[in-house]
Amino acid sequence: MWQLIMRRIFVILLFLYTGALTQENSVKDFGYYWRQAQNTYKAKDYPAYLENMKEVVKFRPDNPNMKYNLACAQALAGSTNDALAILNTLAEMGLVYDAAADEDFSALKTSEAFQSLVEKFARNKTPVGRSEVAFKLPEKDLITESVAYDPKTAAFFVSSVHKRKIVRVDKTGACKDFVTSQAGLWSVLGMKVDATRGVLWTCSAVVPEMQGYKKEDDGRSGVYKFDLKTGRLIKSYLLSNQPQAHVFGDLTISAGGDVYISDSVSPAIYCITRKKDELELFLTSDLFRSPQGLTFSADEKHLFVADYSVGILKIDLPAKRAIKIAAPENVAFTTVDGMYFYKNSLIAIQNGINPHRVARFFLNQNYDRIERAGVVAANHPLFNEPTLGVLVRDTFYYIANSQWGSFNQDKTIFPLEKLQEPIVLKTELQ
């Protein structure tokens, strides 16, 4: 059962919603039914387990991992046709689940329909796309999250979660520290270049995976503004961890120089307008659970937000109103980390499903529905949790192997011989 292949931040959010083990929660929300589902599963009360999983999926109707667990519950409770139908939908999404090895499906394993689905999942392991190496970085223990691009110098900037710095890679491939932790940076997450104003905008947060982590600082976060030529800190915009924790994970910049930032832990969108030059809360919404990637529509009337556990949202900027984008049943559009608008579509990095992939979601004219989906890259042999990227005209560059999973339980990093050189891949879009 619990084959939940989740991104680190989503696991944290899942814990927050389920609550501490010693704390009772009388509100019948997602967390309540999720706890009930786990308890009834462990007690082998499969009819009750099924009923609780049905309620869980009502709260997360587009999350494929939750659907998979619902299929497990259906199989255990004897609703085999319903379980097969869900597994077929997941297979059509291009996903991979090791259903053949899952004892929850013991009652189905002799059926031809189930064996056909097992073969379908196996075919979804085939590599897709033609991403190739753009460049590598020699420091194996960076734990990279984001890549940004300066069109004036053709230089790339890569953020380090572990070493709390930004590395500049020039057009020859030479790497050099651009900004270090001495600038006050914590873990460096999403970044964007504002080439018009000569600025590199950077998200940073205190997380246990960074060097010099102090528990009392956990949940502090901020945005840093650096001079693009010199790396000089121009200004920082900081939030404390009181009364609640924050993680600014990504940002995007309008043509006019306004910056919008996602907070994935205390779900909200913040902004720094060019006029006021102050960090302000822009929008909270009942739809938000874990906002991640941000990107504007071409006319900048809409801001798209990738909510990791919910799906993709569209924000009407003048009205400050968020709606959830619809999609066909066989399109998986949750667990999106980085997201980028490209020719009336969204390029999205999904790292909470199996396989990790770069997807492309083609939108309708109103930008309120995904009409169809394609896969730009999947099952690449160099993937080790891809995260964020950057569009350079018709080429998409992205972090291939962030290596977020390369930490021991106490958050000490693996020895160098167990780590990989950080890699940025590139793929031509059509």
Number of C-alpha atoms within 10 A of each C-alpha: 16 11 13 16 17 18 20 13 17 19 14 14 19 18 13 12 16 20 15 10 8 6 8 10 13 7 9 10 14 20 19 19 22 21 19 19 26 15 15 17 20 11 11 12 14 20 16 18 26 24 18 25 28 22 19 24 21 12 16 18 16 21 20 27 23 22 22 23 24 27 27 28 29 26 22 24 18 14 14 18 14 15 24 20 14 20 27 19 19 24 21 18 19 23 22 21 24 10 21 17 12 14 13 19 22 13 13 20 17 10 9 10 14 21 15 12 22 21 12 19 24 16 14 20 17 12 14 15 15 13 20 15 14 13 18 17 20 11 14 18 22 25 28 33 31 30 27 26 24 20 14 9 11 12 17 21 24 28 29 25 28 23 22 28 25 28 20 22 21 15 12 9 14 12 20 13 13 19 21 17 15 9 15 13 24 27 27 34 28 28 30 23 24 24 15 12 11 15 23 23 24 27 29 28 27 29 23 20 22 22 18 14 16 11 10 9 16 17 21 21 25 24 27 21 19 21 16 18 11 11 18 14 16 11 14 18 15 14 17 14 16 10 6 11 19 24 28 31 31 31 26 23 20 15 11 12 17 16 21 23 30 30 24 25 22 19 23 23 23 19 20 20 17 12 9 9 13 13 19 15 13 15 17 15 13 8 16 24 22 28 30 31 28 27 25 24 18 12 8 13 11 20 22 25 29 29 26 29 25 22 26 29 24 22 18 15 15 8 7 13 14 21 15 19 16 18 20 12 12 18 21 24 30 23 29 32 25 31 28 24 20 21 12 14 19 22 28 28 30 27 25 26 22 19 23 25 29 25 21 24 23 20 20 13 10 6 18 16 18 21 16 15 21 14 15 21 20 24 17 19 8 17 21 20 22 28 32 29 30 23 20 15 10 12 13 20 25 27 27 27 21 26 23 19 15 19 14 10 7 8 15 13 20 13 11 11 7 10 16 21 17 24 24 26 21 22 19 16 13 8
